[in-house]
Amino acid sequence: MEELFINRIKLNKENIESNKYPFNIKCLKDFDELIIDNPVTLFYGENGVGKSTLVEAIAIALGLNPEGGSNNMTFSNYDDYSDLYKHLTISKFGLPKTKFFLRAESFYNVATDISNNKEGVSPLSLQYGGDLHECSHGESFLKLVENRFWDHGLYILDEPEAALSPQRQMTLLCYINDLVKQGSQFIIATHSPILLSYKYGKIIDMNNNMEEIKYEDTEVYRIYKDFLDNPYRMQDILFEE
């Protein structure tokens, strides 16, 4: 396996105010360092456990735009990201060919910035397969991955399933696998049982102090399996009928 671009993330706990966001989140307050030893690291956990906050901080610490995009994108529509990135030390090996932070919640802003910019006399959007606003949310999301994610890249994804149907999530899984074979590395925050199932990935359970967890032991796997095995019985339990 090729060397990873990121192999360790350390939290520097000096000058941390544990009663203030984001260090009032238990998982972010308690971890010391995380060894990254897999080309696809999947951060998993319940809402509010700090998944998006952590991957956002990793992206910012690597020089990427907090709202998403490459390190050449500097647009800003809001400045409500946390100070966590200031307390992270990221051990790096080598330089990726490209870096990109892709987050579903602010993807519209990324697509707009791409549409409004030119490199030379050509619209930047040509490098992304065309105007991303002319596609559906999910289609534009995948078009960006297909055209802008290259070999030997470092890619940080924040809940990409929010833009994608289950079938398109499987398409994304294929893209991820192809890019891993070409020397790329992914850091992903996700609830998706499809993405979490990636057979060559490593799942980090943020519900349980950053411990590695098997796919079949995740709560999301058990919930989906129980529900799909007998959805009406599950609804009877939920509705107390």
N, C-alpha and C positions, 0 to 999 in steps of 0.2 A: 504493500500500500504506500502511496506517495505521502510525503510529509504534509501535515495539515497546516493551513495558514494560521489558525488559532488552536493552541493546544492547552491553554490554561487561563482561567479567569479568577482573579483574586480580589476579594473585598478588603479595602483598607479601612479599618474601623476607627482610626483616629478622627476626632472631631465630628463623629456621628451623633446626631441627636435622636435617640431611639424612640422618642415620643412623637416625632414628626414624620410626615410622609416623605419618602417611601419606607423609612426604617421602622415605622410602626407596623409594617407587614412582617409577620413572624419569619417567613422563609428568607426574606431579604436581609433581615437583621441577624439571623443566626448562622448563615453559611460563611465559611472562611475562604475556601477556594474550590474551584470546580475543574477537574481534569477533563479536557476534551480529547477523546481518543477515537473518535468515530467521524467519518465524513458527513454523517447526517445526525445531528443532535436535536432531539424533539423534546421541548419543554411542555410538560403536561400538568394540569391541575385545575381546580375548581375556579369559578369566577372570583376575582379579588385576591387570588393568591400571589399575584405579581408577575405573571408570565409576560404580558405585554410591556410592563414597566422594565423588566430585565432585558428583553431583547431590544427595546428602544434604547436603553442605556448602552448596551453593547454596540449598537449601530452608531450612536453619537460618539462614543469613545474611539471608534474607528474612522471618524471624520465624515460620517454620512449625515445627510439631512434628517432631522427628527421626524419630518412628515413623510419621508420616503424619497426614493430616488438614488441616484449615484452621488459620488462625492463632488461632482460638478454642479449639482443642483443645490441652490441656496435660497429658494423661495421660502416664504414663511407666512402662514395665515393665522397661526396661534403660537404662543410661547408657554404652554402649560406643562412642558415635560419636566421630569424630576431632576434632582441633582445627583442621582445615583451614578451617572457616568463619571462624575468627578472623583468617585471613590473606587473606581475599578482600575485594576492593572491587568492588561491583556497581554499575555505572552504570545508573540507571533513568530512564525518561521517563514521567511521568504515573502514575496509580494505576489498577490493574486493579479491575474490579468485585468480583472475588473471587480468592482464591489457594487452591490445594490441592496437597498433596504426596501422591501415591498410589504406594505401594510394595507389591508382591505379598507380600513375606515377612512383613510385619506388618499386613496388611489385616484379619486377624481381630481384632486389638486395636482398630483403628479402628471396625469394625462393632460391637464390644462397647461402646465408649464412646458411640457414637451411640444404641444401644439403651438405655443406662442413663441418658441425659440427657433432660431436658425443657426446653422453652422455654415459659414460662407454664404452662398446664395440658395442653399437647399434647406427646406424645413427639416428640423431635427426629427420630426415624426416619421420621415421616410426610413430612418434607421430602426424604427419600431414597427414597421409593417404598415404604416399609414396612420391616419388620424384616429386615435384610440376612442375619441368621443363618438365616432360613427358606428361603434360596436356596442353590444350590450356590456354590462359590467363584467360578467364572466368571460365573454369573448375577448374583450380588450385586455383583461388580466392575463389570459393565456397567450394572446398575441405578443404582449410585452415579453413574457417568459421565452417564447419561441424565438423572438428576434433579437432580444437584448441580453439574454443569459448565455454566456459563452463558456467554452472550456477553461479550466483553471481559474474559475471565478469563486468569489466568496459572496454568498447570498443569505440574507437574513429576512425571514418571512414571518409576519405577524398575523396569525389566524387567516391564512389565505382561503380557507374553506368558506368564509363568509361571502365570497364572491362566486362560488362555484357549486354547481349541482354535483351530486354523487358521481355521475359519469365523468364530469370534467375534473373532479378531484382525482379520479383514476388516470386521466390524461396527464395531470400535473405530476402524479407519481411516476409515470413513464419518463417525463422530462427530467425529473430529479434523478432517476436512476441512470439515464443516459449521460447526464452531466457529471455525476459521480464517477462514472467510468472514464470520463475525460479529465479527471483531476480536480473537480470542483468540490467545494465544501458548503454545507447548508446548516444554518441554525434556525429552527422553526418553533414558534409557539403555536400550539394547536389543541383543539378539542376533537378534531376529526378522527373517528375510528378508522377511516380509510388511510389517512396519512400516517397515523400512529402505527399502522400495521406494517410499515415499510420494513422488509425483512433484513435489510442491512443497516438499519438505524439503531440508535440508542435512545431510550426514553428516560428522561429525568423527571422524577415525580416531585413536583413542587409542593404537593400536599404533605410530603414526608421528607422535608429537609434535604432536598436534592438527591435523594437516593435513586439509583437505577432500578427500574421496574420492568418486568416482562409485560408484553402486550396483553396477554390473557389475564393478567392480574390487575389491570387498570379498571377503575370504576366505570369508565365510559364503555369499555368493552362489555362488562357484565350487564350494565343497564340496557344497552342496545340489544344484546343477545336475549335477555329476559323479555324485553318488550316485543321484539320481532318474533320470538318463539310463540308468544301468546298475547297479542296486543289487547284483546278484549278483556282477558282476565286481569291484565295490568291496570286497565282503566277501571274495572270493578273495584280494585284495591284503592286506586287513587281517588275515586269518587265515593268510596265507602258504600258501594252498592252490593 
